[in-house]
Amino acid sequence: MVATLPSAGAAPTWLVPGQILRSSEPGWSGDFVVARIVRDESGFCHAVLNDTQGREISTFVDQIYYSIAEGMLTPVNPMASRFRLN
């Protein structure tokens, strides 16, 4: 599968605080909630996720897009219907 992903500096078009993502990856299974979207000093966009145990995980938005495209994460709430890859 080939997917064109937005650049790391691009603002997410659908990823918003409260968005729930479900992982089926061993060791990372469960739900993650997007707590906030932040842009670092270099202009890169990060998503801060909270897991069910209260841990905070920061990752590039591109990594989330890639993980969804590869089936490692699945959006599980109504915002999911707005997801699309270019």
C-alpha positions as CSV (number, residue, x, y, z in Angstrom):
1,M,0.0,0.0,0.0
2,V,1.3,3.4,-0.9
3,A,0.1,6.5,1.0
4,T,1.0,10.1,0.6
5,L,1.2,11.5,4.1
6,P,1.2,15.2,5.1
7,S,4.5,16.7,6.0
8,A,5.5,16.8,9.7
9,G,5.0,20.6,9.7
10,A,1.4,20.4,8.4
11,A,-1.4,21.1,10.8
12,P,-3.6,18.0,11.2
13,T,-6.9,18.3,9.4
14,W,-9.0,16.0,11.6
15,L,-6.9,15.1,14.6
16,V,-8.3,17.0,17.6
17,P,-8.2,16.8,21.4
18,G,-10.7,14.1,22.5
19,Q,-10.1,12.0,19.4
20,I,-9.9,8.3,20.5
21,L,-7.4,6.0,18.7
22,R,-7.4,2.2,19.3
23,S,-4.2,0.2,19.1
24,S,-4.0,-3.5,18.4
25,E,-0.2,-3.6,18.6
26,P,1.3,-6.0,21.2
27,G,2.5,-4.1,24.2
28,W,0.5,-1.0,23.1
29,S,-3.0,-2.4,22.9
30,G,-5.9,-0.3,24.1
31,D,-7.3,3.2,23.6
32,F,-5.4,6.4,23.4
33,V,-7.0,9.8,23.7
34,V,-5.5,12.9,22.0
35,A,-4.9,15.3,24.9
36,R,-3.5,18.1,22.8
37,I,-1.8,19.1,19.5
38,V,1.4,21.1,19.9
39,R,3.8,22.7,17.4
40,D,7.5,22.6,18.5
41,E,10.1,25.4,18.0
42,S,11.1,23.9,14.7
43,G,7.5,23.9,13.4
44,F,6.8,20.2,13.7
45,C,3.4,19.1,14.8
46,H,3.1,16.7,17.7
47,A,0.1,14.9,19.3
48,V,0.1,14.2,23.0
49,L,-1.8,11.1,23.8
50,N,-3.0,9.7,27.1
51,D,-3.4,6.0,27.6
52,T,-5.7,4.2,29.9
53,Q,-3.1,4.0,32.6
54,G,-2.6,7.8,32.6
55,R,0.7,7.8,30.8
56,E,1.4,10.7,28.4
57,I,2.9,9.9,25.0
58,S,4.1,12.5,22.6
59,T,4.5,11.6,18.9
60,F,4.7,13.3,15.5
61,V,1.3,13.7,13.9
62,D,2.9,12.0,10.8
63,Q,3.5,8.9,12.9
64,I,-0.2,8.8,13.8
65,Y,-1.2,9.2,10.1
66,Y,1.2,6.4,9.2
67,S,0.0,4.1,12.0
68,I,-3.6,4.5,10.8
69,A,-2.6,3.9,7.2
70,E,-0.8,0.7,8.2
71,G,-3.6,-0.5,10.4
72,M,-1.8,-0.2,13.7
73,L,-4.2,2.5,15.0
74,T,-7.9,2.9,14.3
75,P,-9.9,6.0,15.0
76,V,-13.0,4.9,17.1
77,N,-15.2,7.9,17.5
78,P,-17.4,10.0,15.1
79,M,-14.4,12.1,14.1
80,A,-12.9,9.0,12.4
81,S,-15.3,9.3,9.5
82,R,-13.5,12.6,8.6
83,F,-10.0,10.8,8.2
84,R,-8.6,10.5,4.7
85,L,-5.2,10.2,3.1
86,N,-4.2,12.5,0.3
